[in-house]
Amino acid sequence: MTDNRTSMPEHLEEYWQKNQQIWGLFWIRPTTTMGKLAEELIIIWETTEAEEWINIVDWIPF
């Protein structure tokens, strides 16, 4: 998870240009409460496998 929308895109681009993988990245919406964030992460953890998130970048909450 990150709220670093300044330099992370550059880091991701570097990884992908080198054919490297990331284990998923969630951007956190600025107004997201800790409770909502926890709920979203629990749902993700309960309903998906780690491999489904390889090279995926998405927002929380969805």
N, C-alpha and C positions, 0 to 999 in steps of 0.2 A: 504494500500500500504506500501511496505517496501523495503528497500535496505539492510536490516540486514539479510544477508544470513549466519551469524555466529551462533547466538543463537536462531533464530526463529525456525529452525527445531526441536530443543529440546523442545521448548515451545509448538509447535504444537503436538508433540508426547505425551507430558504430558496431553494435553487436550483430545486427542483421546483415550488415555488409560483409562481416567476417564469417557468415553462416553459423553464428552462435545462437543459442536459444535462451529464452528467459522462461521462468516458471510462472508466467502470468503477472500482470500488474494491474492494480486497481487504483484509479484516480479517485480521490475522495472529494465529493462536492463540498464546497466551503460551509454550507449551512447544515450539514449532516451532524446530528447529535451522536454522542457515543452510544446511546441505547440503540438507535437505528442502525449504526454501523455494526454493532455486535449482532443484531438480528440478521442483517444481510450476510455477514460472514458465517453465521451458524447455518443458514439456509444453503449457502454455497458448499460448506463443508459436508452437510448431510446429503446433498443431492447430486454432487459431481465427484469425479475422480481427478486427481492432480494432473494427470496426463491431458485432460481436456483443456487445460489452461496454458499449455505450452504456446508461447508466442502470442498470447491473447492480451490485449489491453482494453479495459472497460471501466466504466464509471460505477461508483457505489454512492447512493443507491441507484439501481438500474433505471 
